Amino acid sequence: MLLFLLRRIGMMLVTALCLTFVVFALTNLPAKLETLAKTQAGSRMTDAEVASWINRNGYGSPMLQRYGEWLGVIPGWVRTDADGTVHGRCVDRHQDASLAGSRCGILQGDWGYSTRFQDNVASVVTARVGATGLLMMWVMIVMVPMALIVGVLAGMREGSRTDRALSTFAIASTATPEYVSGVLFIALLASSTVGLSPLLASWGWIDGRVLFQGNARSAMDDITLSNFTLPVLTIALYGMGYVARITRASMTEVMTQQYIRTARLKGVSFTNIVVKHALRNALIAPFTVIMLQIPWLLNGVVISEVLFSYLGFCWTLYEAAVNNDIELLLASSVVAVVVVLVTQLISDIGYVYLNPRIRIS
């Protein structure tokens, strides 16, 4: 296992370097740098002025050199003006001329400055990842048990009415995009003019005008059942269908195994067969799929966060992309890559422990 971990960690480092370089190259394309120059110095700049701004701010050096500066493995660029003023990557960031020629990159904990939020990138990313982390936690609490229950019940008796009904529900939930289910939930549960809220209010069953809030901005400060239910339900409903289908397929395969038939012939009750013999083996495949939902929840719920105005990591990534915030985009890519790679590593380790055949080999 130790050798396996060392190999995987080595592959993770190589993969992280390759992926971050690809993102760095895409965010530092000439067109992107020209847009950044005009955003920071004025939209009426000529081509010569744009080129001058790019060179003055260290974007004119070769791509590999700038990537090394961003990582912090080589010293940052330095420039001395005619009046003797020293500028540089590290000097301009920390307003300290003594830092000229030093390293100030990701490896030194310097994530840069966000031009969109006018704050340190590390502070922005930390706050937004924490917000999305809370959303991920509640989505997993709702989604995983619901998906496993649907999948196990459908797979216990393949071809039955219960199987067909639950499978149809799982397929429908996955086939319905978040922007469709989210809008439907807002119309049905968060509108004061249509849906259930006016009816429940007229009956006196709810105190306010709506059952739930369609805007989750207030959940950034105080999470309540009213402001957090709809985004959690929208994301959980979309993700549970896939997990339920995998669980159903795994459960169906396990229930046809020879040892299950032997247990039935010995007179073991159906409940004991499912709980003691089939369930653990049936959950091997869903475990891997569930772990892979974590990167999706961190990076793939842009629509839900924008729809419900929840200022999480995906919303921040969207704002950085729209406003060409290069430093924030690069930092977000690092976080996304690390989460994906670590999640895959945990998934592989869990799969080894859950599957005795893999562990023995």
C-alpha positions in Angstrom: 0.0 0.0 0.0 2.9 2.4 0.8 4.4 1.8 -2.6 1.0 2.3 -4.2 0.6 5.6 -2.4 4.0 6.8 -3.4 3.4 6.0 -7.1 0.0 7.7 -7.0 1.4 10.9 -5.3 4.1 11.1 -7.9 1.5 10.8 -10.7 -0.6 13.4 -8.9 2.3 15.9 -8.9 3.0 15.4 -12.6 -0.7 15.7 -13.4 -1.1 18.8 -11.4 1.9 20.5 -13.1 0.6 19.6 -16.6 -3.0 20.7 -15.9 -1.9 24.0 -14.2 0.4 24.8 -17.1 -2.4 24.2 -19.6 -4.6 26.6 -17.6 -1.8 29.1 -17.3 -1.2 29.0 -21.0 -4.8 29.5 -21.8 -5.2 32.4 -19.4 -2.1 34.1 -20.7 -3.0 34.0 -24.4 -2.2 37.3 -26.2 -5.9 38.2 -26.6 -6.4 37.7 -22.8 -3.4 39.8 -22.0 -4.6 42.6 -24.3 -8.0 42.5 -22.6 -6.3 42.7 -19.2 -4.3 45.7 -20.3 -7.3 47.6 -21.5 -9.3 46.7 -18.4 -6.5 47.9 -16.1 -5.2 50.9 -18.0 -8.0 52.1 -20.2 -10.1 50.7 -23.1 -8.9 53.4 -25.6 -5.3 52.2 -25.5 -3.5 51.8 -28.9 -1.7 48.6 -29.9 1.6 50.1 -29.0 0.4 51.2 -25.6 -1.0 47.7 -25.0 2.4 46.2 -25.9 4.2 48.6 -23.6 1.9 47.9 -20.7 2.3 44.1 -21.2 6.1 44.4 -21.2 6.2 46.8 -18.2 4.1 44.4 -16.1 6.1 41.3 -16.8 3.8 39.6 -19.2 6.2 39.9 -22.2 8.7 37.3 -21.0 8.6 33.7 -22.3 5.7 31.5 -21.2 7.8 29.0 -19.3 9.6 31.7 -17.5 6.3 33.3 -16.4 5.0 29.9 -15.3 8.1 29.4 -13.2 7.6 32.8 -11.6 4.0 32.0 -10.9 4.9 28.7 -9.3 7.7 30.4 -7.3 10.5 28.1 -8.5 12.4 31.0 -10.2 12.8 34.7 -9.1 10.2 37.2 -10.2 10.9 39.7 -12.9 12.6 43.0 -12.0 12.6 46.3 -13.9 14.4 49.6 -13.0 12.9 52.9 -14.4 15.0 55.8 -15.6 14.5 57.6 -12.3 15.9 54.6 -10.4 12.5 53.2 -9.2 12.5 49.5 -8.9 9.5 47.5 -10.0 9.0 43.7 -10.1 6.6 40.9 -9.4 7.5 40.6 -5.7 8.3 44.4 -5.3 4.9 45.6 -6.6 2.9 43.0 -4.7 4.5 43.7 -1.3 5.7 47.3 -1.8 9.2 46.4 -0.7 12.1 47.1 -3.0 14.3 44.7 -1.0 12.3 41.8 -2.4 13.6 42.4 -6.0 14.8 39.1 -7.4 13.1 37.0 -4.8 10.6 34.2 -5.3 6.9 35.0 -4.7 4.6 32.3 -6.2 2.2 29.6 -5.3 4.9 27.6 -3.5 5.6 30.6 -1.2 1.9 31.1 -0.5 1.6 34.2 -2.6 -1.6 33.6 -4.7 -1.7 37.1 -6.2 -4.2 39.9 -6.2 -7.8 39.7 -7.6 -8.6 42.5 -10.0 -12.3 41.7 -9.8 -12.7 41.7 -6.0 -9.8 44.0 -5.2 -8.5 41.7 -2.5 -5.9 39.0 -2.1 -6.7 35.9 -4.0 -6.0 33.7 -1.1 -8.6 35.5 1.0 -11.2 35.3 -1.8 -10.6 31.7 -2.6 -10.6 30.6 1.1 -13.9 32.3 1.8 -15.6 31.0 -1.4 -14.4 27.4 -1.0 -15.7 27.5 2.6 -19.1 28.6 1.4 -19.3 25.9 -1.3 -18.0 23.4 1.2 -21.0 23.9 3.3 -23.2 23.6 0.3 -21.4 20.4 -0.7 -21.8 18.9 2.8 -25.6 19.4 2.9 -26.0 18.2 -0.7 -24.1 15.0 0.1 -26.2 14.5 3.3 -29.4 14.7 1.2 -28.1 13.1 -2.0 -26.2 10.0 -0.9 -28.8 8.3 1.3 -31.6 9.1 -1.1 -29.6 7.7 -4.1 -28.5 4.6 -2.2 -32.1 3.9 -1.0 -33.5 4.3 -4.5 -30.8 2.2 -6.1 -30.9 -0.6 -3.6 -34.7 -0.9 -3.6 -34.7 -0.9 -7.4 -32.0 -3.5 -7.7 -33.4 -5.9 -5.1 -36.1 -7.1 -7.4 -35.1 -6.5 -11.0 -38.0 -6.0 -13.4 -40.6 -5.4 -10.7 -43.0 -2.4 -10.6 -40.9 -0.9 -7.9 -37.8 -1.2 -10.0 -39.4 0.4 -13.0 -40.9 3.3 -11.0 -37.7 4.1 -9.2 -35.5 3.7 -12.3 -37.8 6.1 -14.2 -37.5 8.6 -11.3 -33.7 8.3 -11.3 -33.5 8.8 -15.1 -35.8 11.7 -15.0 -33.9 13.5 -12.2 -30.6 13.1 -14.0 -32.1 14.1 -17.4 -33.5 17.4 -15.9 -30.9 20.2 -16.0 -30.4 22.2 -12.9 -31.6 25.4 -14.5 -34.9 23.7 -15.2 -35.5 22.1 -11.8 -34.2 25.2 -10.0 -36.6 27.5 -11.9 -39.5 25.0 -11.2 -38.7 24.9 -7.5 -38.5 28.7 -7.3 -41.9 29.0 -9.1 -43.6 26.3 -7.1 -42.1 26.9 -3.6 -40.6 30.4 -3.6 -43.2 32.6 -5.4 -45.7 34.7 -3.7 -48.0 34.8 -6.7 -48.0 31.2 -8.1 -47.3 27.8 -6.8 -47.9 26.4 -3.4 -46.8 29.4 -1.3 -50.0 31.5 -1.9 -52.2 28.5 -1.2 -50.4 27.6 2.0 -50.4 31.3 3.1 -54.1 31.6 2.5 -54.7 28.5 4.7 -52.5 30.0 7.4 -50.0 27.1 7.3 -47.0 29.4 6.8 -46.2 32.7 8.5 -44.6 34.6 5.6 -45.6 35.0 2.0 -43.4 32.2 0.7 -42.5 28.7 1.9 -38.8 29.0 0.9 -36.6 31.8 -0.4 -35.5 31.7 -4.0 -32.4 33.7 -3.2 -29.6 32.1 -1.1 -27.5 35.2 -0.7 -28.5 35.5 3.0 -27.2 31.9 3.5 -23.7 33.3 3.3 -24.2 34.8 6.8 -26.8 32.6 8.3 -28.0 29.2 6.9 -31.6 28.5 7.5 -34.1 25.9 6.2 -35.8 28.7 4.3 -32.8 30.1 2.3 -30.8 26.9 1.8 -33.4 24.2 0.9 -33.9 25.0 -2.7 -30.2 25.1 -3.9 -29.5 21.9 -1.9 -32.6 20.2 -3.3 -31.8 21.3 -6.8 -28.2 20.0 -6.8 -29.0 16.8 -4.9 -31.9 15.9 -7.2 -29.7 16.3 -10.3 -26.8 14.2 -8.9 -28.7 11.4 -7.2 -30.1 9.9 -10.4 -26.6 8.9 -11.6 -25.6 7.4 -8.3 -28.9 5.6 -8.0 -28.5 4.0 -11.4 -25.0 2.8 -10.6 -26.2 1.4 -7.3 -29.2 -0.3 -9.0 -26.9 -1.9 -11.6 -24.5 -3.1 -9.0 -27.2 -4.4 -6.7 -28.8 -6.3 -9.6 -25.5 -7.9 -10.5 -24.9 -9.0 -6.9 -28.4 -10.4 -6.5 -27.7 -12.9 -9.3 -24.5 -14.2 -7.9 -24.1 -17.9 -6.9 -23.6 -17.2 -3.2 -26.9 -15.3 -3.1 -28.7 -18.3 -4.6 -27.1 -20.6 -2.1 -28.2 -18.4 0.8 -31.8 -18.5 -0.6 -31.7 -22.3 -0.9 -30.5 -22.5 2.7 -33.6 -20.6 3.8 -31.9 -17.4 4.8 -34.5 -14.6 4.9 -34.5 -12.1 2.1 -33.8 -9.2 4.4 -30.7 -10.9 5.8 -29.5 -11.8 2.3 -29.7 -8.1 1.3 -28.3 -6.6 4.5 -25.6 -9.2 5.4 -24.5 -10.5 2.0 -25.4 -8.3 -0.9 -25.3 -4.8 0.4 -21.6 -4.4 1.0 -20.6 -5.9 -2.3 -23.2 -3.8 -4.1 -21.8 -0.6 -2.6 -18.3 -1.0 -4.0 -19.1 0.6 -7.4 -21.3 3.4 -5.9 -18.6 4.4 -3.4 -16.3 5.3 -6.3 -19.0 7.2 -8.0 -20.0 9.1 -4.8 -16.4 10.2 -4.3 -16.3 11.5 -7.9 -19.3 13.7 -7.1 -17.2 15.8 -4.8 -15.1 17.5 -7.6 -18.4 18.0 -9.5 -20.0 19.7 -6.5 -17.0 22.0 -6.2 -16.6 22.9 -9.9 -19.8 21.9 -11.6 -22.6 23.7 -9.8 -22.0 27.1 -11.5 -25.6 27.2 -12.7 -27.1 26.6 -9.3 -24.9 29.1 -7.5 -25.6 31.8 -10.1 -29.3 31.0 -10.2 -29.7 31.2 -6.4 -27.2 34.0 -6.0 -25.1 31.9 -3.7 -21.6 33.4 -3.6 -19.6 30.2 -3.6 -16.5 28.9 -5.4 -18.3 28.3 -8.7 -19.9 31.7 -8.7 -16.4 33.2 -8.0 -14.9 31.2 -10.8 -17.7 32.5 -13.1 -17.0 36.1 -12.1 -13.2 35.6 -12.6 -13.8 34.2 -16.1 -16.2 36.9 -17.1 -14.0 39.7 -15.8 -10.7 38.2 -17.0 -9.2 37.9 -13.5 -6.1 35.9 -14.4 -4.7 35.5 -10.9 -8.0 34.3 -9.5 -8.6 31.9 -12.4 -5.2 30.4 -11.9 -5.7 30.0 -8.1 -9.1 28.4 -8.7 -7.6 26.0 -11.1 -5.1 24.9 -8.5 -7.8 24.3 -6.0 -9.9 22.4 -8.5 -7.0 20.2 -9.6 -6.0 19.4 -6.0 -9.6 18.5 -5.0 -10.0 16.2 -8.1 -6.7 14.4 -7.5 -7.1 13.9 -3.8 -10.6 12.7 -4.2 -9.5 10.1 -6.8 -6.7 9.0 -4.4 -9.2 8.5 -1.6 -11.6 6.7 -4.0 -8.8 4.3 -5.0 -7.8 3.6 -1.5 -11.4 3.0 -0.4 -12.0 0.7 -3.4 -9.0 -1.4 -2.4 -10.3 -1.8 1.2 -13.8 -2.6 0.0 -12.8 -5.1 -2.6 -10.8 -8.1 -1.1 -9.8 -9.3 -4.6 -8.0 -6.0 -5.4 -6.4 -6.0 -2.0 -5.1 -9.6 -2.3 -3.7 -8.9 -5.8 
